[in-house]
Amino acid sequence: MSDEATMFYDLPHCYLEVARGILTTIHFAGDSREDFIVQYGHNPINNALFSLVSISIIYSYLAIEAMANYNLHYYWEKRHDGSPESKILLSLVGDCDEFQILKTNKKTRELGERLKTLCSILGIKKIHEVDPILWRDFKELSDVSRHYLIHPYPDKEVFQNHMERIMSETESGKYIQIAENIMTYFLKISHKGGVFSSPSWLSGNTLLRFRGVDLLVNKKE
């Protein structure tokens, strides 16, 4: 018998906890915020805030993607079991021998299309039909995370203007709520029997607590 522990990673849960937890307090190494600004200016604080918000946005997106990939992979593995879901999957994307090849299909390549395909497989209404505002917000999350953070837009002025708008106009925690709502939509649908009760981690952290981050600066000589 092997002494090695079997590791199981719940990626949607982990990613969502990071997205929430990283929006934490910034510590100014003994200085007050006002004293820090007098000595170092606003840029270190602005960059630190941008770093934390960027992580939160990206991990909100990753939580949705991990949930979508897990579900799509589940039905792909069962594509030959003769179930209604397997027949729909095969009719939409064909019979791919490798999951990575399946993800190159136009119906699964982009996360938005992947979510629509999952809805078709499950025989449920697509999110944009049920909640157009949630779908619009998801598309914004997708654009911000992929086009401005994961693959930064090279035009400095465009990037600066767009991210300044995100930082100044976006309600705190908005993108986390988008991830929570989309994941809840699919969890409710997949729930079998009885009253649906969402897992506690879907509405608040149960694994991680961030106690702030220290803002590091080079002391002036």
C-alpha positions as CSV (number, residue, x, y, z in Angstrom):
1,M,0.0,0.0,0.0
2,S,1.4,3.3,-1.0
3,D,2.1,5.9,1.7
4,E,1.5,8.8,-0.7
5,A,-1.6,10.8,-0.1
6,T,-4.1,11.1,-3.0
7,M,-4.2,14.8,-3.9
8,F,-7.5,16.3,-5.1
9,Y,-7.6,20.0,-6.1
10,D,-10.9,21.7,-6.3
11,L,-9.9,24.4,-8.7
12,P,-13.1,26.5,-9.0
13,H,-13.2,26.7,-5.1
14,C,-9.5,27.6,-4.9
15,Y,-9.5,30.2,-7.6
16,L,-12.6,31.9,-6.2
17,E,-11.1,32.0,-2.7
18,V,-8.0,33.7,-4.1
19,A,-10.1,36.2,-6.1
20,R,-11.9,37.2,-2.9
21,G,-9.0,37.0,-0.4
22,I,-6.6,39.1,-2.4
23,L,-8.8,42.2,-2.0
24,T,-7.1,42.9,1.3
25,T,-5.5,45.7,3.3
26,I,-2.3,47.3,2.2
27,H,0.3,47.8,5.0
28,F,2.6,50.8,4.7
29,A,5.5,49.6,6.8
30,G,4.9,51.7,9.9
31,D,3.9,54.8,8.0
32,S,0.5,56.2,7.8
33,R,-1.0,56.4,4.2
34,E,-0.6,60.2,4.3
35,D,3.1,60.1,5.4
36,F,3.8,57.4,2.8
37,I,2.4,59.5,0.0
38,V,4.4,62.6,1.1
39,Q,7.6,60.5,1.0
40,Y,7.0,58.3,-2.0
41,G,4.0,59.7,-3.9
42,H,0.9,58.0,-5.1
43,N,2.4,55.6,-7.7
44,P,3.5,52.8,-5.4
45,I,0.0,52.7,-3.9
46,N,-1.7,52.8,-7.3
47,N,0.4,50.0,-8.7
48,A,-0.2,47.9,-5.6
49,L,-3.9,48.4,-5.8
50,F,-3.8,47.6,-9.5
51,S,-1.8,44.4,-8.8
52,L,-4.4,43.2,-6.2
53,V,-7.4,44.0,-8.4
54,S,-5.7,42.3,-11.4
55,I,-5.3,39.1,-9.5
56,S,-8.9,39.2,-8.3
57,I,-10.2,39.8,-11.9
58,I,-8.0,37.0,-13.4
59,Y,-8.9,34.5,-10.7
60,S,-12.6,35.3,-11.0
61,Y,-12.3,34.4,-14.7
62,L,-10.3,31.3,-13.9
63,A,-12.9,30.1,-11.4
64,I,-15.5,30.1,-14.1
65,E,-13.2,28.5,-16.7
66,A,-12.2,25.7,-14.3
67,M,-15.9,25.0,-13.6
68,A,-16.7,25.0,-17.3
69,N,-13.7,22.8,-18.2
70,Y,-14.5,20.3,-15.5
71,N,-18.1,19.9,-16.6
72,L,-17.3,19.7,-20.3
73,H,-14.6,17.1,-19.5
74,Y,-17.1,15.1,-17.5
75,Y,-19.5,14.8,-20.4
76,W,-16.7,14.2,-22.9
77,E,-15.6,11.2,-20.9
78,K,-19.1,9.8,-21.0
79,R,-19.7,10.6,-24.7
80,H,-20.3,7.0,-25.6
81,D,-22.7,6.1,-22.8
82,G,-25.9,6.7,-24.9
83,S,-27.3,9.4,-22.5
84,P,-29.1,12.4,-23.9
85,E,-26.2,14.6,-22.8
86,S,-23.7,12.5,-24.7
87,K,-25.8,12.5,-27.9
88,I,-26.1,16.3,-27.8
89,L,-22.3,16.7,-27.2
90,L,-21.5,14.5,-30.1
91,S,-23.9,16.3,-32.4
92,L,-22.4,19.7,-31.4
93,V,-18.6,19.0,-31.4
94,G,-18.2,15.5,-32.9
95,D,-16.3,12.6,-31.4
96,C,-12.8,13.9,-30.4
97,D,-10.3,11.3,-29.1
98,E,-8.5,14.0,-27.1
99,F,-10.0,16.6,-24.8
100,Q,-7.5,19.2,-25.9
101,I,-8.6,18.8,-29.5
102,L,-12.2,19.2,-28.4
103,K,-11.3,22.6,-26.9
104,T,-10.1,23.8,-30.3
105,N,-13.7,23.5,-31.7
106,K,-15.4,26.8,-32.4
107,K,-18.1,25.8,-30.0
108,T,-15.7,25.4,-27.1
109,R,-12.6,27.4,-28.0
110,E,-13.8,30.6,-26.2
111,L,-15.1,30.4,-22.7
112,G,-18.4,32.1,-23.6
113,E,-19.0,29.6,-26.4
114,R,-18.1,26.8,-23.9
115,L,-20.7,28.0,-21.5
116,K,-23.3,28.1,-24.2
117,T,-22.4,24.5,-25.3
118,L,-22.7,23.3,-21.7
119,C,-26.2,24.8,-21.5
120,S,-27.1,22.9,-24.7
121,I,-25.7,19.6,-23.4
122,L,-27.7,20.1,-20.2
123,G,-30.8,21.1,-22.1
124,I,-31.1,24.4,-20.2
125,K,-31.6,27.9,-21.3
126,K,-28.4,29.8,-22.0
127,I,-27.4,32.5,-19.6
128,H,-27.9,35.4,-22.0
129,E,-31.5,34.3,-22.4
130,V,-32.2,34.0,-18.7
131,D,-30.1,36.9,-17.4
132,P,-28.8,39.3,-20.1
133,I,-27.2,41.6,-17.6
134,L,-25.2,38.8,-16.0
135,W,-24.1,37.7,-19.5
136,R,-23.0,41.2,-20.4
137,D,-21.0,41.5,-17.2
138,F,-19.4,38.1,-17.9
139,K,-18.4,39.3,-21.4
140,E,-16.8,42.4,-19.8
141,L,-14.9,40.2,-17.3
142,S,-13.7,38.0,-20.1
143,D,-12.5,41.0,-22.1
144,V,-10.8,42.6,-19.2
145,S,-9.0,39.5,-18.0
146,R,-7.9,38.1,-21.4
147,H,-7.3,41.2,-23.5
148,Y,-6.0,43.6,-20.9
149,L,-4.4,41.5,-18.2
150,I,-3.5,38.0,-19.4
151,H,-2.6,39.3,-22.9
152,P,-1.9,43.1,-22.3
153,Y,-2.9,45.4,-25.1
154,P,0.3,46.9,-26.4
155,D,-1.1,50.5,-26.9
156,K,-0.2,52.2,-23.7
157,E,-2.8,54.9,-24.0
158,V,-5.6,52.5,-24.7
159,F,-4.5,50.2,-21.9
160,Q,-4.1,53.1,-19.4
161,N,-7.5,54.6,-20.2
162,H,-9.3,51.3,-20.1
163,M,-7.7,50.2,-16.8
164,E,-8.2,53.6,-15.2
165,R,-11.9,53.2,-16.0
166,I,-12.0,49.7,-14.5
167,M,-10.2,50.9,-11.3
168,S,-12.3,54.0,-10.8
169,E,-15.8,52.9,-12.0
170,T,-16.1,49.2,-11.1
171,E,-17.9,48.4,-7.9
172,S,-15.6,46.5,-5.5
173,G,-16.0,42.8,-5.8
174,K,-18.1,43.0,-9.0
175,Y,-16.1,40.4,-10.9
176,I,-16.2,38.0,-8.0
177,Q,-20.0,38.3,-7.9
178,I,-20.1,37.5,-11.6
179,A,-18.1,34.3,-11.1
180,E,-20.3,33.4,-8.1
181,N,-23.6,33.9,-10.0
182,I,-22.5,32.0,-13.1
183,M,-21.2,29.1,-11.0
184,T,-24.4,29.1,-9.0
185,Y,-26.5,28.9,-12.2
186,F,-24.8,25.7,-13.3
187,L,-24.7,24.2,-9.8
188,K,-28.5,24.7,-9.4
189,I,-29.1,23.0,-12.7
190,S,-26.9,20.0,-11.9
191,H,-28.4,19.6,-8.4
192,K,-30.5,16.4,-8.2
193,G,-33.5,16.2,-5.8
194,G,-34.4,18.2,-2.7
195,V,-33.8,21.8,-1.9
196,F,-30.7,23.3,-3.5
197,S,-28.1,24.6,-1.0
198,S,-25.1,26.2,-2.5
199,P,-21.7,25.3,-1.0
200,S,-20.5,27.7,1.7
201,W,-17.4,28.6,-0.3
202,L,-19.5,30.0,-3.1
203,S,-20.5,33.0,-1.0
204,G,-17.5,33.4,1.3
205,N,-14.1,32.1,2.0
206,T,-13.8,28.9,3.9
207,L,-10.2,28.0,3.0
208,L,-8.0,31.2,2.9
209,R,-7.8,34.4,4.9
210,F,-5.5,37.1,3.7
211,R,-4.2,39.4,6.5
212,G,-3.0,42.2,4.2
213,V,0.0,42.8,2.0
214,D,3.1,44.8,2.8
215,L,3.9,47.6,0.3
216,L,7.7,47.4,-0.3
217,V,9.6,50.5,-1.5
218,N,13.2,51.4,-1.9
219,K,14.2,53.8,0.9
220,K,15.7,57.0,-0.4
221,E,19.4,57.3,0.3
